[in-house]
Amino acid sequence: MEQPLQDFIEGREPAVQVPPDHQKRSFNIQDILGDFDCDEKGNIIVLQDEEGNIQDKTGRPTNERGYLRDPVTGDIVENF
């Protein structure tokens, strides 16, 4: 048996904290989503400018799933 599995079985591996500590989180999907309205099923309503570019309600560029993106590189960015 591999050592990590053996450590877990024998209790040497730390237990997973349930619920997780929200102060130790490293990622939250809300940090990269634009400002959108949602339909009755919870899906975002995608907006476009006059040129057909996808954007949120404040005019920030997003992709088709609503993630904020850098207008130059196209990379996903945080909303801060």
KOLGU-4560 file (N, C-alpha, C; in nm, 3 decimals, padded with zeros to 5 digits):
<recs>
<n_xx: 00.085 n_yy: -00.118 n_zz: 00.000 ca_xx: 00.000 ca_yy: 00.000 ca_zz: 00.000 c_xx: 00.089 c_yy: 00.124 c_zz: 00.000 mol: A seq: 1 type: MET>
<n_xx: 00.047 n_yy: 00.230 n_zz: -00.074 ca_xx: 00.126 ca_yy: 00.351 ca_zz: -00.082 c_xx: 00.123 c_yy: 00.427 c_zz: 00.050 mol: A seq: 2 type: GLU>
<n_xx: 00.231 n_yy: 00.498 n_zz: 00.080 ca_xx: 00.246 ca_yy: 00.565 ca_zz: 00.209 c_xx: 00.137 c_yy: 00.670 c_zz: 00.238 mol: A seq: 3 type: GLN>
<n_xx: 00.101 n_yy: 00.759 n_zz: 00.143 ca_xx: -00.005 ca_yy: 00.856 ca_zz: 00.177 c_xx: -00.137 c_yy: 00.790 c_zz: 00.216 mol: A seq: 4 type: PRO>
<n_xx: -00.173 n_yy: 00.682 n_zz: 00.147 ca_xx: -00.295 ca_yy: 00.611 ca_zz: 00.181 c_xx: -00.282 c_yy: 00.545 c_zz: 00.317 mol: A seq: 5 type: LEU>
<n_xx: -00.168 n_yy: 00.487 n_zz: 00.344 ca_xx: -00.144 ca_yy: 00.423 ca_zz: 00.473 c_xx: -00.151 c_yy: 00.527 c_zz: 00.586 mol: A seq: 6 type: GLN>
<n_xx: -00.092 n_yy: 00.645 n_zz: 00.564 ca_xx: -00.097 ca_yy: 00.752 ca_zz: 00.665 c_xx: -00.240 c_yy: 00.793 c_zz: 00.694 mol: A seq: 7 type: ASP>
<n_xx: -00.322 n_yy: 00.802 n_zz: 00.589 ca_xx: -00.461 ca_yy: 00.841 ca_zz: 00.607 c_xx: -00.537 c_yy: 00.735 c_zz: 00.687 mol: A seq: 8 type: PHE>
<n_xx: -00.518 n_yy: 00.610 n_zz: 00.651 ca_xx: -00.588 ca_yy: 00.501 ca_zz: 00.719 c_xx: -00.550 c_yy: 00.494 c_zz: 00.866 mol: A seq: 9 type: ILE>
<n_xx: -00.425 n_yy: 00.517 n_zz: 00.896 ca_xx: -00.377 ca_yy: 00.507 ca_zz: 01.034 c_xx: -00.397 c_yy: 00.636 c_zz: 01.113 mol: A seq: 10 type: GLU>
<n_xx: -00.459 n_yy: 00.737 n_zz: 01.053 ca_xx: -00.490 ca_yy: 00.859 ca_zz: 01.125 c_xx: -00.378 c_yy: 00.960 c_zz: 01.135 mol: A seq: 11 type: GLY>
<n_xx: -00.270 n_yy: 00.941 n_zz: 01.062 ca_xx: -00.159 ca_yy: 01.036 ca_zz: 01.068 c_xx: -00.183 c_yy: 01.155 c_zz: 00.976 mol: A seq: 12 type: ARG>
<n_xx: -00.271 n_yy: 01.141 n_zz: 00.882 ca_xx: -00.305 ca_yy: 01.250 ca_zz: 00.790 c_xx: -00.413 c_yy: 01.336 c_zz: 00.857 mol: A seq: 13 type: GLU>
<n_xx: -00.400 n_yy: 01.470 n_zz: 00.854 ca_xx: -00.501 ca_yy: 01.554 ca_zz: 00.919 c_xx: -00.638 c_yy: 01.539 c_zz: 00.854 mol: A seq: 14 type: PRO>
<n_xx: -00.740 n_yy: 01.546 n_zz: 00.937 ca_xx: -00.876 ca_yy: 01.532 ca_zz: 00.887 c_xx: -00.916 c_yy: 01.657 c_zz: 00.809 mol: A seq: 15 type: ALA>
<n_xx: -01.008 n_yy: 01.640 n_zz: 00.717 ca_xx: -01.061 ca_yy: 01.752 ca_zz: 00.641 c_xx: -01.158 c_yy: 01.827 c_zz: 00.731 mol: A seq: 16 type: VAL>
<n_xx: -01.145 n_yy: 01.960 n_zz: 00.735 ca_xx: -01.232 ca_yy: 02.041 ca_zz: 00.819 c_xx: -01.366 c_yy: 02.062 c_zz: 00.750 mol: A seq: 17 type: GLN>
<n_xx: -01.474 n_yy: 02.026 n_zz: 00.817 ca_xx: -01.608 ca_yy: 02.044 ca_zz: 00.762 c_xx: -01.690 c_yy: 02.122 c_zz: 00.863 mol: A seq: 18 type: VAL>
<n_xx: -01.750 n_yy: 02.234 n_zz: 00.830 ca_xx: -01.734 ca_yy: 02.301 ca_zz: 00.702 c_xx: -01.596 c_yy: 02.366 c_zz: 00.692 mol: A seq: 19 type: PRO>
<n_xx: -01.552 n_yy: 02.392 n_zz: 00.570 ca_xx: -01.420 ca_yy: 02.453 ca_zz: 00.554 c_xx: -01.416 c_yy: 02.594 c_zz: 00.613 mol: A seq: 20 type: PRO>
<n_xx: -01.298 n_yy: 02.635 n_zz: 00.654 ca_xx: -01.279 ca_yy: 02.769 ca_zz: 00.709 c_xx: -01.280 c_yy: 02.870 c_zz: 00.595 mol: A seq: 21 type: ASP>
<n_xx: -01.381 n_yy: 02.956 n_zz: 00.591 ca_xx: -01.396 ca_yy: 03.051 ca_zz: 00.480 c_xx: -01.283 c_yy: 03.153 c_zz: 00.477 mol: A seq: 22 type: HIS>
<n_xx: -01.214 n_yy: 03.174 n_zz: 00.587 ca_xx: -01.105 ca_yy: 03.271 ca_zz: 00.589 c_xx: -00.978 c_yy: 03.216 c_zz: 00.525 mol: A seq: 23 type: GLN>
<n_xx: -00.973 n_yy: 03.086 n_zz: 00.503 ca_xx: -00.857 ca_yy: 03.024 ca_zz: 00.441 c_xx: -00.879 c_yy: 02.993 c_zz: 00.293 mol: A seq: 24 type: LYS>
<n_xx: -00.989 n_yy: 03.041 n_zz: 00.239 ca_xx: -01.018 ca_yy: 03.010 ca_zz: 00.099 c_xx: -00.917 c_yy: 03.077 c_zz: 00.008 mol: A seq: 25 type: ARG>
<n_xx: -00.890 n_yy: 03.014 n_zz: -00.104 ca_xx: -00.796 ca_yy: 03.071 ca_zz: -00.199 c_xx: -00.867 c_yy: 03.113 c_zz: -00.328 mol: A seq: 26 type: SER>
<n_xx: -00.995 n_yy: 03.079 n_zz: -00.341 ca_xx: -01.066 ca_yy: 03.110 ca_zz: -00.464 c_xx: -01.216 c_yy: 03.118 c_zz: -00.438 mol: A seq: 27 type: PHE>
<n_xx: -01.280 n_yy: 03.215 n_zz: -00.497 ca_xx: -01.424 ca_yy: 03.227 ca_zz: -00.492 c_xx: -01.471 c_yy: 03.270 c_zz: -00.631 mol: A seq: 28 type: ASN>
<n_xx: -01.564 n_yy: 03.198 n_zz: -00.687 ca_xx: -01.610 ca_yy: 03.227 ca_zz: -00.823 c_xx: -01.664 c_yy: 03.369 c_zz: -00.836 mol: A seq: 29 type: ILE>
<n_xx: -01.719 n_yy: 03.423 n_zz: -00.726 ca_xx: -01.772 ca_yy: 03.559 ca_zz: -00.730 c_xx: -01.663 c_yy: 03.663 c_zz: -00.755 mol: A seq: 30 type: GLN>
<n_xx: -01.537 n_yy: 03.627 n_zz: -00.729 ca_xx: -01.426 ca_yy: 03.720 ca_zz: -00.750 c_xx: -01.395 c_yy: 03.743 c_zz: -00.898 mol: A seq: 31 type: ASP>
<n_xx: -01.443 n_yy: 03.657 n_zz: -00.985 ca_xx: -01.410 ca_yy: 03.672 ca_zz: -01.127 c_xx: -01.533 c_yy: 03.692 c_zz: -01.215 mol: A seq: 32 type: ILE>
<n_xx: -01.652 n_yy: 03.692 n_zz: -01.157 ca_xx: -01.773 ca_yy: 03.712 ca_zz: -01.235 c_xx: -01.804 c_yy: 03.861 c_zz: -01.249 mol: A seq: 33 type: LEU>
<n_xx: -01.856 n_yy: 03.898 n_zz: -01.365 ca_xx: -01.901 ca_yy: 04.034 ca_zz: -01.386 c_xx: -02.036 c_yy: 04.057 c_zz: -01.319 mol: A seq: 34 type: GLY>
<n_xx: -02.089 n_yy: 04.178 n_zz: -01.335 ca_xx: -02.217 ca_yy: 04.217 ca_zz: -01.277 c_xx: -02.327 c_yy: 04.192 c_zz: -01.379 mol: A seq: 35 type: ASP>
<n_xx: -02.407 n_yy: 04.088 n_zz: -01.356 ca_xx: -02.511 ca_yy: 04.047 ca_zz: -01.450 c_xx: -02.643 c_yy: 04.025 c_zz: -01.378 mol: A seq: 36 type: PHE>
<n_xx: -02.752 n_yy: 04.037 n_zz: -01.452 ca_xx: -02.881 ca_yy: 03.992 ca_zz: -01.405 c_xx: -02.893 c_yy: 03.845 c_zz: -01.441 mol: A seq: 37 type: ASP>
<n_xx: -02.979 n_yy: 03.774 n_zz: -01.369 ca_xx: -03.000 ca_yy: 03.631 ca_zz: -01.396 c_xx: -03.145 c_yy: 03.606 c_zz: -01.434 mol: A seq: 38 type: CYS>
<n_xx: -03.166 n_yy: 03.500 n_zz: -01.511 ca_xx: -03.302 ca_yy: 03.461 ca_zz: -01.545 c_xx: -03.360 c_yy: 03.378 c_zz: -01.431 mol: A seq: 39 type: ASP>
<n_xx: -03.482 n_yy: 03.327 n_zz: -01.449 ca_xx: -03.551 ca_yy: 03.253 ca_zz: -01.343 c_xx: -03.482 c_yy: 03.121 c_zz: -01.307 mol: A seq: 40 type: GLU>
<n_xx: -03.396 n_yy: 03.070 n_zz: -01.395 ca_xx: -03.322 ca_yy: 02.946 ca_zz: -01.367 c_xx: -03.185 c_yy: 02.972 c_zz: -01.307 mol: A seq: 41 type: LYS>
<n_xx: -03.148 n_yy: 03.099 n_zz: -01.291 ca_xx: -03.018 ca_yy: 03.133 ca_zz: -01.234 c_xx: -02.908 c_yy: 03.152 c_zz: -01.336 mol: A seq: 42 type: GLY>
<n_xx: -02.940 n_yy: 03.142 n_zz: -01.463 ca_xx: -02.841 ca_yy: 03.164 ca_zz: -01.568 c_xx: -02.821 c_yy: 03.314 c_zz: -01.590 mol: A seq: 43 type: ASN>
<n_xx: -02.697 n_yy: 03.353 n_zz: -01.617 ca_xx: -02.671 ca_yy: 03.495 ca_zz: -01.640 c_xx: -02.727 c_yy: 03.539 c_zz: -01.775 mol: A seq: 44 type: ILE>
<n_xx: -02.768 n_yy: 03.664 n_zz: -01.781 ca_xx: -02.816 ca_yy: 03.722 ca_zz: -01.905 c_xx: -02.698 c_yy: 03.798 c_zz: -01.965 mol: A seq: 45 type: ILE>
<n_xx: -02.645 n_yy: 03.747 n_zz: -02.074 ca_xx: -02.526 ca_yy: 03.803 ca_zz: -02.138 c_xx: -02.563 c_yy: 03.931 c_zz: -02.212 mol: A seq: 46 type: VAL>
<n_xx: -02.479 n_yy: 04.032 n_zz: -02.195 ca_xx: -02.500 ca_yy: 04.162 ca_zz: -02.260 c_xx: -02.392 c_yy: 04.185 c_zz: -02.365 mol: A seq: 47 type: LEU>
<n_xx: -02.425 n_yy: 04.263 n_zz: -02.466 ca_xx: -02.328 ca_yy: 04.299 ca_zz: -02.570 c_xx: -02.335 c_yy: 04.449 c_zz: -02.596 mol: A seq: 48 type: GLN>
<n_xx: -02.220 n_yy: 04.505 n_zz: -02.633 ca_xx: -02.218 ca_yy: 04.646 ca_zz: -02.671 c_xx: -02.257 c_yy: 04.660 c_zz: -02.818 mol: A seq: 49 type: ASP>
<n_xx: -02.250 n_yy: 04.781 n_zz: -02.871 ca_xx: -02.290 ca_yy: 04.806 ca_zz: -03.010 c_xx: -02.206 c_yy: 04.730 c_zz: -03.111 mol: A seq: 50 type: GLU>
<n_xx: -02.082 n_yy: 04.698 n_zz: -03.073 ca_xx: -01.990 ca_yy: 04.627 ca_zz: -03.163 c_xx: -01.998 c_yy: 04.476 c_zz: -03.148 mol: A seq: 51 type: GLU>
<n_xx: -02.085 n_yy: 04.427 n_zz: -03.058 ca_xx: -02.100 ca_yy: 04.284 ca_zz: -03.037 c_xx: -02.007 c_yy: 04.224 c_zz: -02.933 mol: A seq: 52 type: GLY>
<n_xx: -01.931 n_yy: 04.309 n_zz: -02.863 ca_xx: -01.842 ca_yy: 04.260 ca_zz: -02.757 c_xx: -01.923 c_yy: 04.228 c_zz: -02.633 mol: A seq: 53 type: ASN>
<n_xx: -01.892 n_yy: 04.117 n_zz: -02.570 ca_xx: -01.964 ca_yy: 04.074 ca_zz: -02.450 c_xx: -01.913 c_yy: 04.155 c_zz: -02.331 mol: A seq: 54 type: ILE>
<n_xx: -02.007 n_yy: 04.204 n_zz: -02.249 ca_xx: -01.971 ca_yy: 04.287 ca_zz: -02.134 c_xx: -02.073 c_yy: 04.269 c_zz: -02.022 mol: A seq: 55 type: GLN>
<n_xx: -02.037 n_yy: 04.317 n_zz: -01.901 ca_xx: -02.133 ca_yy: 04.313 ca_zz: -01.791 c_xx: -02.209 c_yy: 04.444 c_zz: -01.786 mol: A seq: 56 type: ASP>
<n_xx: -02.294 n_yy: 04.462 n_zz: -01.682 ca_xx: -02.379 ca_yy: 04.582 ca_zz: -01.674 c_xx: -02.300 c_yy: 04.710 c_zz: -01.659 mol: A seq: 57 type: LYS>
<n_xx: -02.177 n_yy: 04.702 n_zz: -01.609 ca_xx: -02.096 ca_yy: 04.822 ca_zz: -01.591 c_xx: -02.005 c_yy: 04.848 c_zz: -01.710 mol: A seq: 58 type: THR>
<n_xx: -02.013 n_yy: 04.763 n_zz: -01.813 ca_xx: -01.934 ca_yy: 04.783 ca_zz: -01.934 c_xx: -01.799 c_yy: 04.715 c_zz: -01.934 mol: A seq: 59 type: GLY>
<n_xx: -01.769 n_yy: 04.635 n_zz: -01.830 ca_xx: -01.641 ca_yy: 04.565 ca_zz: -01.826 c_xx: -01.647 c_yy: 04.444 c_zz: -01.920 mol: A seq: 60 type: ARG>
<n_xx: -01.538 n_yy: 04.416 n_zz: -01.993 ca_xx: -01.539 ca_yy: 04.303 ca_zz: -02.087 c_xx: -01.543 c_yy: 04.169 c_zz: -02.014 mol: A seq: 61 type: PRO>
<n_xx: -01.623 n_yy: 04.077 n_zz: -02.068 ca_xx: -01.635 ca_yy: 03.942 ca_zz: -02.012 c_xx: -01.632 c_yy: 03.842 c_zz: -02.126 mol: A seq: 62 type: THR>
<n_xx: -01.624 n_yy: 03.713 n_zz: -02.088 ca_xx: -01.639 ca_yy: 03.609 ca_zz: -02.190 c_xx: -01.786 c_yy: 03.566 c_zz: -02.191 mol: A seq: 63 type: ASN>
<n_xx: -01.819 n_yy: 03.468 n_zz: -02.273 ca_xx: -01.959 ca_yy: 03.425 ca_zz: -02.287 c_xx: -02.017 c_yy: 03.361 c_zz: -02.162 mol: A seq: 64 type: GLU>
<n_xx: -01.933 n_yy: 03.322 n_zz: -02.066 ca_xx: -01.981 ca_yy: 03.264 ca_zz: -01.941 c_xx: -01.992 c_yy: 03.367 c_zz: -01.829 mol: A seq: 65 type: ARG>
<n_xx: -01.952 n_yy: 03.492 n_zz: -01.857 ca_xx: -01.965 ca_yy: 03.598 ca_zz: -01.759 c_xx: -01.841 c_yy: 03.626 c_zz: -01.678 mol: A seq: 66 type: GLY>
<n_xx: -01.730 n_yy: 03.560 n_zz: -01.710 ca_xx: -01.605 ca_yy: 03.583 ca_zz: -01.638 c_xx: -01.538 c_yy: 03.709 c_zz: -01.691 mol: A seq: 67 type: TYR>
<n_xx: -01.494 n_yy: 03.796 n_zz: -01.599 ca_xx: -01.425 ca_yy: 03.918 ca_zz: -01.638 c_xx: -01.295 c_yy: 03.883 c_zz: -01.709 mol: A seq: 68 type: LEU>
<n_xx: -01.263 n_yy: 03.959 n_zz: -01.812 ca_xx: -01.139 ca_yy: 03.931 ca_zz: -01.885 c_xx: -01.064 c_yy: 04.059 c_zz: -01.912 mol: A seq: 69 type: ARG>
<n_xx: -00.934 n_yy: 04.046 n_zz: -01.926 ca_xx: -00.849 ca_yy: 04.158 ca_zz: -01.961 c_xx: -00.872 c_yy: 04.189 c_zz: -02.108 mol: A seq: 70 type: ASP>
<n_xx: -00.902 n_yy: 04.314 n_zz: -02.142 ca_xx: -00.932 ca_yy: 04.346 ca_zz: -02.282 c_xx: -00.813 c_yy: 04.328 c_zz: -02.376 mol: A seq: 71 type: PRO>
<n_xx: -00.690 n_yy: 04.335 n_zz: -02.324 ca_xx: -00.572 ca_yy: 04.323 ca_zz: -02.409 c_xx: -00.532 c_yy: 04.177 c_zz: -02.428 mol: A seq: 72 type: VAL>
<n_xx: -00.520 n_yy: 04.103 n_zz: -02.317 ca_xx: -00.471 ca_yy: 03.965 ca_zz: -02.325 c_xx: -00.582 c_yy: 03.862 c_zz: -02.335 mol: A seq: 73 type: THR>
<n_xx: -00.704 n_yy: 03.896 n_zz: -02.287 ca_xx: -00.813 ca_yy: 03.800 ca_zz: -02.286 c_xx: -00.811 c_yy: 03.710 c_zz: -02.164 mol: A seq: 74 type: GLY>
<n_xx: -00.715 n_yy: 03.729 n_zz: -02.073 ca_xx: -00.705 ca_yy: 03.648 ca_zz: -01.951 c_xx: -00.819 c_yy: 03.681 c_zz: -01.855 mol: A seq: 75 type: ASP>
<n_xx: -00.860 n_yy: 03.582 n_zz: -01.776 ca_xx: -00.960 ca_yy: 03.603 ca_zz: -01.672 c_xx: -00.895 c_yy: 03.685 c_zz: -01.560 mol: A seq: 76 type: ILE>
<n_xx: -00.968 n_yy: 03.786 n_zz: -01.510 ca_xx: -00.915 ca_yy: 03.872 ca_zz: -01.404 c_xx: -01.011 c_yy: 03.877 c_zz: -01.287 mol: A seq: 77 type: VAL>
<n_xx: -00.963 n_yy: 03.925 n_zz: -01.172 ca_xx: -01.048 ca_yy: 03.944 ca_zz: -01.055 c_xx: -01.125 c_yy: 04.075 c_zz: -01.069 mol: A seq: 78 type: GLU>
<n_xx: -01.235 n_yy: 04.085 n_zz: -00.998 ca_xx: -01.319 ca_yy: 04.205 ca_zz: -01.010 c_xx: -01.278 c_yy: 04.316 c_zz: -00.915 mol: A seq: 79 type: ASN>
<n_xx: -01.160 n_yy: 04.309 n_zz: -00.858 ca_xx: -01.114 ca_yy: 04.413 ca_zz: -00.765 c_xx: -01.026 c_yy: 04.513 c_zz: -00.835 mol: A seq: 80 type: PHE>
</recs>
